[in-house]
Amino acid sequence: METSNILKRVGVPGLIKIALTAAIYVVVTLVFSGISYGPIQARPSELLNFLAFIDPLYVVGLTLGCAISNLYSFGLIDVIVGSLATLISTYLMYKSKSLFVATLWPTIINAIFVAAELFYVAQQPFWFNCLTVGIGEFLIMTIIGYPLFKFVLFKNKHFVEAIRIDLNNKTYLEKLKSI
């Protein structure tokens, strides 16, 4: 597909949304790098994954942000594995009807993918890493993120305006009713 066709489909606002999401993901990951990489990780930047529940454009921005962030860890292998895990989990979040169920996808997908990567690259124990990555992701997404996102979404009209939720869009309204 030509660049001009992509631009017509997504539009400049969509490209800005993708770029800003990626940039924020990278900055937050790097600021919290001490807990963002390795077998015991709890990336605060993963809180941005909730945006994918609302709009599939965020899936692209989050995947790109993860790819760039993962350049700072195990390199190319982490870019590929981590980005694929983010792509799958955020896509499944978007497809989810329930916000609570959506929080579980990154936990499951990242626990498996990151544990497999660490097993392959660093010969670290798969099940231990699956458990520790899963706990970190569950903490960020379900324990902290789920109530935080619900609160912010319903109590902060500026947030809703900033992420451009179209309250006339039937798909958005159905998702918001499920929260």
C-alpha positions in Angstrom: 0.0 0.0 0.0 1.3 3.4 -0.9 2.1 5.9 1.8 -0.5 8.3 0.4 -3.2 5.6 0.7 -2.2 4.9 4.4 -2.4 8.7 5.1 -5.8 8.9 3.5 -7.1 6.0 5.5 -5.6 7.0 8.9 -5.3 10.7 8.4 -2.9 13.1 10.0 -4.7 13.0 13.4 -4.4 9.2 13.3 -0.7 9.3 12.5 -0.2 11.8 15.3 -2.1 9.5 17.7 0.2 6.6 16.7 3.4 8.7 17.0 2.5 10.2 20.4 1.5 6.9 21.8 4.8 5.3 20.7 6.8 8.2 22.0 5.1 8.2 25.4 5.5 4.4 25.7 9.3 4.7 25.0 9.8 7.6 27.4 7.9 5.9 30.3 9.7 2.6 29.7 13.1 4.2 29.7 12.3 6.4 32.8 11.4 3.2 34.6 14.0 1.0 33.0 15.0 -0.6 36.3 11.7 -2.4 36.4 10.9 -2.5 32.7 13.3 -5.2 31.5 14.3 -8.7 32.5 12.7 -11.6 34.4 11.1 -9.4 37.0 9.4 -6.6 35.3 6.4 -4.3 35.8 6.4 -1.7 33.0 4.3 1.3 33.9 4.2 2.0 30.2 1.9 -1.0 29.8 -0.9 1.1 31.3 -1.1 2.7 27.9 -2.4 -0.7 26.6 -5.8 0.3 27.9 -6.0 2.7 25.0 -6.1 -0.3 22.6 -9.4 -1.3 24.2 -10.9 1.9 22.8 -9.3 2.4 19.4 -7.2 0.0 17.1 -4.9 2.8 16.1 -3.4 2.6 19.6 -2.4 -1.0 18.8 0.0 0.3 16.1 1.4 3.1 18.4 1.9 0.7 21.3 3.6 -2.0 19.1 5.9 0.6 17.7 6.7 2.0 21.1 7.5 -1.4 22.4 9.8 -2.1 19.5 11.7 1.0 20.1 11.9 0.4 23.8 13.1 -3.1 23.3 16.2 -1.9 21.4 17.6 -1.1 24.8 17.4 -4.7 26.2 18.3 -7.9 24.3 18.3 -6.0 21.0 16.8 -7.4 17.8 15.4 -10.6 19.3 13.6 -8.5 22.0 12.3 -6.1 19.3 10.8 -9.0 17.4 9.4 -11.1 20.3 8.3 -8.1 22.5 6.6 -6.3 19.6 4.8 -9.5 18.5 3.6 -10.0 22.1 2.4 -6.4 22.3 0.7 -6.6 18.9 -1.1 -9.8 19.8 -2.1 -8.7 23.3 -3.3 -5.2 22.3 -5.2 -6.6 19.3 -6.9 -9.0 21.7 -7.6 -6.2 24.1 -9.3 -4.3 21.2 -11.4 -7.3 20.3 -12.4 -7.9 23.9 -16.0 -7.0 24.9 -15.0 -6.8 28.6 -12.4 -4.4 30.0 -11.6 -6.9 32.8 -11.0 -9.7 30.3 -8.9 -7.3 28.2 -6.5 -6.8 31.1 -5.7 -10.5 31.1 -4.4 -10.7 27.5 -1.1 -8.8 28.1 -0.6 -10.8 31.3 -0.9 -14.1 29.5 0.8 -13.2 26.2 3.7 -11.4 27.8 4.3 -14.0 30.4 4.7 -16.7 27.8 6.6 -14.7 25.1 9.0 -13.0 27.5 9.7 -16.2 29.4 10.3 -18.1 26.2 12.7 -15.3 25.0 14.6 -15.3 28.3 14.8 -19.1 28.2 16.2 -19.0 24.6 18.5 -16.0 24.9 19.7 -16.1 28.5 19.0 -19.8 29.5 16.8 -18.6 32.3 14.1 -20.9 33.7 10.9 -20.7 31.6 8.3 -21.3 34.3 10.0 -19.0 36.9 10.1 -16.2 34.3 6.5 -17.0 33.2 5.4 -16.5 36.8 7.4 -13.4 37.5 6.6 -11.6 34.3 2.9 -12.7 34.6 2.8 -11.3 38.2 4.3 -8.0 37.1 1.9 -7.6 34.2 -1.1 -8.6 36.3 -0.1 -6.1 38.9 0.2 -3.3 36.3 -2.8 -4.2 34.1 -5.4 -5.7 36.4 -4.6 -4.6 40.0 -3.5 -1.0 39.2 -4.7 -0.3 35.6 -8.2 -1.7 35.6 -9.6 0.5 38.4 -7.4 3.5 37.3 -8.6 3.3 33.7 -12.3 3.0 34.8 -11.9 6.0 37.1 -10.1 8.2 34.6 -12.4 7.2 31.8 -15.6 8.1 33.7 -14.4 11.0 35.9 -12.1 13.0 33.6 -13.7 14.5 30.5 -10.3 16.1 29.5 -8.8 12.6 29.2 -11.8 11.4 27.1 -11.3 14.5 24.9 -7.5 14.0 24.7 -7.8 10.4 23.5 -10.5 11.5 21.1 -13.3 9.0 22.1 -16.1 9.8 19.8 -19.2 9.4 22.0 -21.4 9.2 18.9 -19.5 6.1 17.6 -21.6 3.0 18.2 -18.6 0.7 18.7 -17.1 3.0 21.4 -20.5 3.3 23.2 -20.9 -0.5 23.3 -17.4 -0.9 24.8 -18.0 1.9 27.3 -21.3 0.2 28.4 -19.4 -3.0 29.1 -17.0 -1.4 31.5 
